[in-house]
Amino acid sequence: MLSGQEWKGIQGDSTQLGGDFIIDHNGIVLFTYRSRDPTDRPPVEELMEHLQEIGRQHKGTDDE
């Protein structure tokens, strides 16, 4: 507001916290990131690292 931008009020539910989750095809939660505030999200790079690791682990189980 000090910079001259108009305040549009709170958008949506300001008390709702989200998160990001990676769930495998069996419904098992493999990664959980619980947001500390409505804008808190994990870096995309972190999600990609987890997905790549899961992919490597999955490839290892295909051979059995």
The first five atom37 places (N, CA, C, CB, O) and aatype in JSON, in Angstrom:
{
  "aatype": [12, 10, 15, 7, 5, 6, 17, 11, 7, 9, 5, 7, 3, 15, 16, 5, 10, 7, 7, 3, 13, 9, 9, 3, 8, 2, 7, 9, 19, 10, 13, 16, 18, 1, 15, 1, 3, 14, 16, 3, 1, 14, 14, 19, 6, 6, 10, 12, 6, 8, 10, 5, 6, 9, 7, 1, 5, 8, 11, 7, 16, 3, 3, 6],
  "atom_mask": [
    [1, 1, 1, 1, 1],
    [1, 1, 1, 1, 1],
    [1, 1, 1, 1, 1],
    [1, 1, 1, 0, 1],
    [1, 1, 1, 1, 1],
    [1, 1, 1, 1, 1],
    [1, 1, 1, 1, 1],
    [1, 1, 1, 1, 1],
    [1, 1, 1, 0, 1],
    [1, 1, 1, 1, 1],
    [1, 1, 1, 1, 1],
    [1, 1, 1, 0, 1],
    [1, 1, 1, 1, 1],
    [1, 1, 1, 1, 1],
    [1, 1, 1, 1, 1],
    [1, 1, 1, 1, 1],
    [1, 1, 1, 1, 1],
    [1, 1, 1, 0, 1],
    [1, 1, 1, 0, 1],
    [1, 1, 1, 1, 1],
    [1, 1, 1, 1, 1],
    [1, 1, 1, 1, 1],
    [1, 1, 1, 1, 1],
    [1, 1, 1, 1, 1],
    [1, 1, 1, 1, 1],
    [1, 1, 1, 1, 1],
    [1, 1, 1, 0, 1],
    [1, 1, 1, 1, 1],
    [1, 1, 1, 1, 1],
    [1, 1, 1, 1, 1],
    [1, 1, 1, 1, 1],
    [1, 1, 1, 1, 1],
    [1, 1, 1, 1, 1],
    [1, 1, 1, 1, 1],
    [1, 1, 1, 1, 1],
    [1, 1, 1, 1, 1],
    [1, 1, 1, 1, 1],
    [1, 1, 1, 1, 1],
    [1, 1, 1, 1, 1],
    [1, 1, 1, 1, 1],
    [1, 1, 1, 1, 1],
    [1, 1, 1, 1, 1],
    [1, 1, 1, 1, 1],
    [1, 1, 1, 1, 1],
    [1, 1, 1, 1, 1],
    [1, 1, 1, 1, 1],
    [1, 1, 1, 1, 1],
    [1, 1, 1, 1, 1],
    [1, 1, 1, 1, 1],
    [1, 1, 1, 1, 1],
    [1, 1, 1, 1, 1],
    [1, 1, 1, 1, 1],
    [1, 1, 1, 1, 1],
    [1, 1, 1, 1, 1],
    [1, 1, 1, 0, 1],
    [1, 1, 1, 1, 1],
    [1, 1, 1, 1, 1],
    [1, 1, 1, 1, 1],
    [1, 1, 1, 1, 1],
    [1, 1, 1, 0, 1],
    [1, 1, 1, 1, 1],
    [1, 1, 1, 1, 1],
    [1, 1, 1, 1, 1],
    [1, 1, 1, 1, 1]
  ],
  "atom_positions": [
    [[0.83, -1.18, 0.0], [0.0, 0.0, 0.0], [0.88, 1.25, 0.0], [-0.95, -0.01, 1.21], [0.53, 2.27, -0.6]],
    [[2.03, 1.16, 0.67], [2.92, 2.32, 0.7], [3.48, 2.63, -0.68], [4.06, 2.07, 1.67], [3.81, 3.78, -0.97]],
    [[3.58, 1.62, -1.53], [4.11, 1.83, -2.88], [3.03, 2.27, -3.86], [4.78, 0.56, -3.38], [3.3, 2.44, -5.05]],
    [[1.8, 2.46, -3.37], [0.73, 2.93, -4.23], [-0.16, 1.84, -4.79], [0.0, 0.0, 0.0], [-1.1, 2.14, -5.53]],
    [[0.12, 0.57, -4.45], [-0.72, -0.51, -4.94], [-1.98, -0.61, -4.1], [0.04, -1.85, -4.91], [-1.97, -0.38, -2.89]],
    [[-3.05, -0.93, -4.76], [-4.34, -1.06, -4.08], [-4.4, -2.39, -3.33], [-5.51, -0.96, -5.09], [-4.02, -3.42, -3.88]],
    [[-4.87, -2.37, -2.07], [-5.04, -3.58, -1.3], [-6.35, -4.23, -1.69], [-4.99, -3.3, 0.23], [-7.4, -3.58, -1.65]],
    [[-6.3, -5.48, -2.07], [-7.49, -6.18, -2.56], [-8.11, -7.07, -1.49], [-7.14, -7.01, -3.78], [-9.04, -7.83, -1.78]],
    [[-7.6, -6.99, -0.28], [-8.15, -7.81, 0.79], [-7.62, -9.22, 0.73], [0.0, 0.0, 0.0], [-6.82, -9.57, -0.14]],
    [[-8.08, -10.02, 1.64], [-7.66, -11.41, 1.71], [-8.4, -12.2, 0.64], [-7.9, -12.01, 3.12], [-9.62, -12.12, 0.53]],
    [[-7.66, -12.95, -0.14], [-8.24, -13.77, -1.2], [-8.32, -15.21, -0.71], [-7.39, -13.67, -2.52], [-7.31, -15.78, -0.29]],
    [[-9.48, -15.8, -0.76], [-9.64, -17.18, -0.34], [-9.63, -17.34, 1.17], [0.0, 0.0, 0.0], [-9.89, -16.38, 1.89]],
    [[-9.33, -18.51, 1.64], [-9.3, -18.82, 3.06], [-7.89, -18.61, 3.58], [-9.77, -20.28, 3.33], [-6.99, -19.4, 3.3]],
    [[-7.69, -17.54, 4.34], [-6.35, -17.2, 4.81], [-5.83, -18.14, 5.89], [-6.34, -15.79, 5.33], [-4.65, -18.1, 6.21]],
    [[-6.68, -18.98, 6.44], [-6.23, -19.9, 7.48], [-5.97, -21.3, 6.93], [-7.25, -19.97, 8.58], [-5.5, -22.17, 7.67]],
    [[-6.27, -21.53, 5.68], [-6.08, -22.85, 5.1], [-4.63, -23.04, 4.69], [-7.02, -23.05, 3.89], [-4.07, -22.22, 3.95]],
    [[-4.03, -24.11, 5.17], [-2.67, -24.44, 4.8], [-2.68, -25.62, 3.84], [-1.82, -24.76, 6.05], [-3.45, -26.56, 4.01]],
    [[-1.84, -25.56, 2.88], [-1.76, -26.63, 1.89], [-0.51, -27.46, 2.1], [0.0, 0.0, 0.0], [0.05, -27.51, 3.2]],
    [[-0.11, -28.08, 1.06], [1.09, -28.9, 1.1], [1.28, -29.57, -0.24], [0.0, 0.0, 0.0], [0.44, -29.47, -1.13]],
    [[2.39, -30.24, -0.36], [2.7, -31.0, -1.56], [3.0, -32.43, -1.15], [3.9, -30.38, -2.35], [3.67, -32.68, -0.15]],
    [[2.49, -33.37, -1.93], [2.63, -34.77, -1.59], [2.94, -35.56, -2.84], [1.35, -35.31, -0.91], [2.47, -35.25, -3.93]],
    [[3.76, -36.59, -2.67], [4.01, -37.54, -3.75], [3.46, -38.87, -3.26], [5.56, -37.64, -4.12], [3.84, -39.37, -2.2]],
    [[2.55, -39.44, -4.04], [1.86, -40.68, -3.68], [2.08, -41.68, -4.8], [0.33, -40.44, -3.42], [1.88, -41.36, -5.97]],
    [[2.48, -42.9, -4.45], [2.75, -43.88, -5.5], [1.45, -44.52, -6.0], [3.7, -44.97, -4.99], [0.37, -44.22, -5.51]],
    [[1.58, -45.39, -6.97], [0.41, -46.0, -7.61], [-0.36, -46.92, -6.66], [0.83, -46.78, -8.84], [-1.49, -47.29, -6.96]],
    [[0.23, -47.29, -5.51], [-0.46, -48.1, -4.51], [-1.11, -47.25, -3.44], [0.52, -49.07, -3.87], [-1.71, -47.78, -2.5]],
    [[-1.0, -45.91, -3.57], [-1.6, -45.02, -2.59], [-0.72, -44.75, -1.38], [0.0, 0.0, 0.0], [-1.17, -44.19, -0.38]],
    [[0.55, -45.16, -1.46], [1.48, -44.94, -0.35], [2.1, -43.55, -0.49], [2.59, -46.04, -0.3], [2.61, -43.2, -1.55]],
    [[2.05, -42.78, 0.59], [2.61, -41.43, 0.59], [4.13, -41.55, 0.72], [2.02, -40.55, 1.75], [4.63, -42.08, 1.71]],
    [[4.85, -41.06, -0.29], [6.3, -41.16, -0.32], [6.99, -39.87, 0.08], [6.76, -41.58, -1.68], [8.16, -39.88, 0.46]],
    [[6.29, -38.76, -0.02], [6.88, -37.46, 0.31], [5.76, -36.55, 0.79], [7.61, -36.83, -0.92], [4.68, -36.5, 0.21]],
    [[6.04, -35.84, 1.88], [5.08, -34.91, 2.45], [5.76, -33.59, 2.74], [4.44, -35.49, 3.73], [6.82, -33.55, 3.36]],
    [[5.16, -32.51, 2.29], [5.62, -31.17, 2.64], [4.42, -30.39, 3.12], [6.31, -30.46, 1.42], [3.54, -30.04, 2.34]],
    [[4.39, -30.11, 4.43], [3.28, -29.37, 5.02], [3.64, -27.89, 5.04], [2.96, -29.88, 6.46], [4.66, -27.5, 5.61]],
    [[2.83, -27.08, 4.42], [3.09, -25.64, 4.33], [2.97, -24.97, 5.69], [2.12, -24.99, 3.33], [2.09, -25.31, 6.49]],
    [[3.87, -24.02, 5.94], [3.83, -23.24, 7.19], [2.89, -22.05, 7.07], [5.23, -22.77, 7.57], [2.38, -21.54, 8.07]],
    [[2.66, -21.6, 5.83], [1.72, -20.52, 5.57], [1.17, -20.75, 4.17], [2.41, -19.1, 5.7], [1.68, -21.61, 3.45]],
    [[0.13, -20.02, 3.76], [-0.51, -20.29, 2.47], [0.41, -20.16, 1.25], [-1.66, -19.37, 2.3], [0.11, -20.72, 0.19]],
    [[1.52, -19.45, 1.37], [2.42, -19.29, 0.22], [3.64, -20.2, 0.29], [2.87, -17.85, 0.12], [4.45, -20.19, -0.63]],
    [[3.8, -20.97, 1.36], [4.97, -21.83, 1.55], [4.86, -23.07, 0.68], [5.12, -22.22, 3.03], [3.95, -23.88, 0.85]],
    [[5.79, -23.22, -0.23], [5.84, -24.38, -1.12], [7.27, -24.88, -1.22], [5.28, -24.03, -2.54], [8.2, -24.08, -1.09]],
    [[7.47, -26.17, -1.43], [8.84, -26.66, -1.61], [9.36, -26.24, -2.97], [8.89, -28.21, -1.45], [8.58, -26.07, -3.91]],
    [[10.66, -26.09, -3.08], [11.23, -25.77, -4.4], [10.95, -26.9, -5.39], [12.75, -25.52, -4.29], [10.96, -28.07, -5.02]],
    [[10.72, -26.55, -6.63], [10.46, -27.55, -7.68], [11.63, -28.52, -7.77], [10.23, -26.86, -9.05], [11.43, -29.71, -7.99]],
    [[12.85, -28.01, -7.6], [14.04, -28.85, -7.67], [13.97, -29.98, -6.62], [15.31, -28.01, -7.46], [14.36, -31.11, -6.89]],
    [[13.48, -29.64, -5.42], [13.36, -30.65, -4.36], [12.35, -31.72, -4.74], [12.96, -29.99, -3.03], [12.59, -32.91, -4.53]],
    [[11.22, -31.31, -5.3], [10.21, -32.29, -5.74], [10.78, -33.18, -6.85], [8.94, -31.56, -6.24], [10.55, -34.39, -6.84]],
    [[11.5, -32.58, -7.78], [12.08, -33.35, -8.88], [13.12, -34.36, -8.37], [12.73, -32.42, -9.9], [13.18, -35.48, -8.86]],
    [[13.92, -33.96, -7.39], [14.89, -34.88, -6.8], [14.2, -36.08, -6.18], [15.75, -34.17, -5.74], [14.63, -37.22, -6.36]],
    [[13.12, -35.84, -5.46], [12.37, -36.94, -4.85], [11.77, -37.85, -5.93], [11.24, -36.39, -3.93], [11.82, -39.07, -5.8]],
    [[11.22, -37.27, -6.97], [10.64, -38.08, -8.05], [11.7, -38.9, -8.76], [9.91, -37.19, -9.05], [11.45, -40.06, -9.1]],
    [[12.87, -38.32, -8.99], [13.96, -39.06, -9.64], [14.43, -40.22, -8.76], [15.13, -38.12, -9.95], [14.68, -41.31, -9.26]],
    [[14.54, -39.98, -7.46], [14.95, -41.05, -6.54], [13.91, -42.16, -6.52], [15.16, -40.49, -5.11], [14.26, -43.34, -6.53]],
    [[12.65, -41.8, -6.49], [11.58, -42.8, -6.52], [11.66, -43.6, -7.81], [10.19, -42.12, -6.38], [11.48, -44.82, -7.8]],
    [[11.93, -42.92, -8.92], [12.08, -43.6, -10.21], [13.23, -44.59, -10.2], [0.0, 0.0, 0.0], [13.11, -45.69, -10.73]],
    [[14.35, -44.2, -9.6], [15.51, -45.11, -9.52], [15.17, -46.32, -8.65], [16.74, -44.37, -8.94], [15.53, -47.45, -8.99]],
    [[14.49, -46.1, -7.54], [14.11, -47.2, -6.66], [13.12, -48.13, -7.36], [13.5, -46.66, -5.35], [13.21, -49.35, -7.23]],
    [[12.18, -47.55, -8.1], [11.18, -48.34, -8.81], [11.83, -49.22, -9.89], [10.11, -47.42, -9.44], [11.45, -50.37, -10.08]],
    [[12.8, -48.66, -10.59], [13.5, -49.43, -11.62], [14.19, -50.64, -11.0], [14.53, -48.54, -12.35], [14.21, -51.72, -11.6]],
    [[14.74, -50.46, -9.81], [15.41, -51.56, -9.12], [14.47, -52.68, -8.74], [0.0, 0.0, 0.0], [14.89, -53.83, -8.65]],
    [[13.21, -52.38, -8.5], [12.25, -53.42, -8.12], [11.66, -54.13, -9.32], [11.13, -52.82, -7.29], [11.09, -55.21, -9.18]],
    [[11.79, -53.55, -10.51], [11.25, -54.21, -11.72], [12.01, -55.48, -12.05], [11.3, -53.25, -12.91], [11.45, -56.4, -12.65]],
    [[13.29, -55.54, -11.68], [14.14, -56.66, -12.05], [13.91, -57.88, -11.17], [15.57, -56.26, -11.98], [14.36, -58.97, -11.5]],
    [[13.22, -57.72, -10.06], [13.05, -58.82, -9.12], [11.93, -59.74, -9.52], [12.78, -58.29, -7.74], [11.66, -60.72, -8.83]]
  ]
}
